[in-house]
Amino acid sequence: MKIGIVDTTFSRVNMGAMAVDEIRRHASVAVERITVPGVKDLPVACKKMIEERACDIVMALGMPGGVDKDKMCAHEASQGLIKAQLMTNTHIIEVFVHEDEAKNENELAWLAERRTREHAVNAVKLVLYPEALVKEAGTGQRQGFDDAGPARR
């Protein structure tokens, strides 16, 4: 079993190190990590992790800026990640933390760490313990901020 981590230099937080640390807390698996300049570089890097480094799942970590151009680039990167998943029949967990999600730098760093760590656990569950995710179905899980919880009738 091997989990790939692809992060960016554009991110203002070392999300890759956090993901590796959290994966190692939850599973004894091989981890491959590479870093690319920005979010639009993530799709091909993730695809290469799957095809050339035999990763069973990949986390794509990025921190798009808050201006409209950055949002458009994040959307394009997201579309590329979806295509890479379909081309390889392999999950790529997109973990984006947009700079405008946080009120200040402290909250941005906190959110990046929390979302990255929670998605790292999701990656482990997807490949090693998929039944754990079935138990969480419909519970309103959110990565980063508080869970929404299930809707009540």
C-alpha positions in Angstrom: 0.0 0.0 0.0 1.3 3.4 -1.0 -0.1 6.9 -0.5 1.1 9.8 -2.6 1.3 13.4 -1.4 1.6 16.3 -3.9 1.8 19.8 -2.5 2.8 23.2 -3.8 5.3 25.9 -3.1 2.5 28.5 -3.5 0.9 27.3 -0.3 1.7 29.4 2.7 1.7 26.3 5.0 3.6 23.1 4.7 0.6 21.0 4.1 2.6 18.1 2.7 4.5 17.6 6.0 1.2 17.6 7.9 -0.3 15.0 5.6 2.7 12.7 5.9 2.7 13.1 9.7 -1.0 12.3 10.0 -0.9 9.3 7.6 2.0 7.8 9.7 -0.1 8.3 12.8 -2.9 6.1 11.4 -1.3 3.6 9.1 2.0 1.8 8.4 2.1 2.4 4.7 4.7 3.7 2.2 4.4 7.4 1.5 5.7 9.2 -1.7 5.8 13.0 -1.7 6.6 15.5 -4.4 6.2 19.3 -4.5 5.2 21.4 -7.5 5.0 25.1 -8.0 1.2 25.7 -8.0 -2.3 24.2 -8.1 -2.4 23.9 -11.9 0.7 21.6 -11.7 -1.1 19.2 -9.3 -3.1 17.1 -11.9 -0.2 15.8 -13.9 1.9 15.3 -10.8 -0.8 13.2 -9.2 -1.3 11.2 -12.4 2.5 10.5 -12.4 2.4 9.4 -8.8 -0.3 6.9 -9.7 1.3 5.6 -12.9 5.0 6.0 -12.3 5.2 5.6 -8.5 2.4 3.0 -8.1 0.5 5.0 -5.5 -2.9 3.5 -4.5 -4.3 7.0 -3.6 -3.0 10.5 -3.8 -3.6 13.7 -1.9 -3.4 16.9 -3.9 -2.7 19.8 -1.5 -3.0 23.4 -2.5 -3.7 26.9 -1.2 -5.2 29.1 -3.9 -5.3 32.8 -3.3 -8.4 34.8 -2.7 -8.7 36.9 -5.9 -10.9 35.9 -8.9 -7.9 34.8 -11.0 -6.8 32.4 -8.2 -10.3 31.0 -7.9 -10.4 30.3 -11.6 -7.0 28.6 -11.5 -8.3 26.5 -8.6 -11.3 25.5 -10.6 -9.2 24.5 -13.6 -6.9 22.5 -11.3 -9.9 20.8 -9.8 -11.2 19.8 -13.2 -7.8 18.4 -14.0 -7.7 16.4 -10.8 -11.1 14.9 -11.7 -9.9 14.0 -15.2 -6.8 12.4 -13.7 -8.9 10.3 -11.4 -11.1 9.1 -14.3 -8.0 8.4 -16.4 -6.3 6.3 -13.7 -9.4 4.9 -11.9 -7.7 6.0 -8.7 -8.9 8.4 -6.0 -7.2 11.8 -5.7 -8.2 13.6 -2.6 -8.3 17.3 -3.4 -7.4 19.4 -0.3 -7.6 23.0 -1.2 -7.6 25.8 1.4 -8.5 29.1 -0.1 -6.9 32.1 1.5 -10.2 33.9 1.7 -11.7 31.2 3.9 -9.9 32.5 6.9 -10.2 35.8 8.8 -6.5 36.1 9.4 -3.2 34.3 9.1 -3.6 32.3 12.3 -6.9 31.0 11.3 -5.5 30.2 7.8 -2.7 28.1 9.3 -5.2 26.4 11.7 -7.6 25.6 8.9 -4.9 24.3 6.6 -3.6 22.0 9.2 -7.0 20.7 10.3 -8.3 20.2 6.8 -5.1 18.5 5.7 -5.0 16.1 8.7 -8.7 15.2 8.4 -8.3 14.5 4.7 -5.2 12.4 5.4 -7.3 10.2 7.7 -9.9 10.0 4.9 -7.2 8.8 2.5 -6.2 6.1 4.9 -9.9 5.1 5.4 -10.5 5.0 1.6 -7.7 2.5 0.9 -7.5 0.5 4.2 -10.8 0.9 6.0 -13.6 1.7 3.6 -16.2 0.3 6.0 -15.4 3.2 8.3 -16.6 5.7 5.7 -19.9 3.7 5.3 -20.5 4.2 9.0 -20.1 8.0 8.5 -22.5 8.3 5.6 -25.1 11.0 6.1 -23.4 12.5 9.1 -22.5 15.9 7.6 -18.7 15.5 7.9 -16.7 18.6 7.0 -12.9 18.8 6.8 -11.5 21.9 8.4 -14.4 23.8 10.1 -16.9 22.0 12.4 -19.0 19.2 10.9 -22.5 20.2 9.8 -24.1 17.1 11.3 -27.0 15.1 9.8 -30.2 16.9 8.6 -33.2 16.2 10.9 -36.7 15.4 9.8 
